[in-house]
């Protein structure tokens, strides 16, 4: 088969994964990709920028764009996150709306449906967490959602158990347009390693500080040094909004920041398949979430 024939036999497309905070978008993207490409936390607004996960399915390459949860923005950071979410939806060949079937048709979901109705994109619905509710509640919920925005297809899935994901992937592979692959077959994500490190550290902050420092922390990779023995040294700075948050993050005798670093290092070593020497520094920087430079470092466009 010639190169041209091979290209025409392949399919490739962008699928924007959108939804309200805590719908399970990141868990679903990781489950579909079969690997960790985006951070997961029980707290809303965990994903801050668009992350592309590359999924191979037969002769199709499905590029899932995991977007921040769509919510009512207040801070400059919030506005940039919401803009990133809608930007991801506009650029895609198809939009996959994830709805938490337990929460149902909430006001944020209604607002998202209203916005999607104004666009021209094809929209599919994935009702997530269906393992956690009685099956008889699913059809009325689907009908309610379709009354607001008629959807091309509906899938009942559980990102946690994997139920329904094979059918969803098969249909996505058929739905993306014919064309050459956008990424190498063995590439899982377009997230650079420096940003991956920062996100993994931030995930552990979310997990280990509970409600105390929820979304007032950001992490930047300041230094990445390749070592002769094949290991890598990474220095990260964690910025928080107040001195009290810095104290909480460091913990008694530095115990909490050590635990965050240790967990993040273990996960990074598994992901990067090499030894990682991780060093964390904590600084209080009031108003970091209103700084243009900080938002650019997060990969977000400044929305003014």
Secondary structure, 3 states (H helix, E strand, C coil): CCHHHHHHHCEEEEEEEEECCCCCHHHHHHHHHCCCCCCCCCCCCCCCCCEEEEEEECCEEEEEEECCCCCCCCCHHHHHHHHHHHHHHHHCCEEEEEEECCCCCCHHHHHHHHHHHCCCCEEEEEEECHHHCCCHHHHHHHHHHHHHCCCCCEEECCCCCCCCHHHHHHHHHHHCCECCCCCCCCCCECCCHHHHHHHHHHHHHHHHHCCCCCCCEEEEEEEEEECCCCCEEEEEEEEECCHHHHHHHHCHHHHHHHHHHHHHHHHHHHHHCCCEEEEEEEEECCCHHHCHHHHHHCCCCCCC
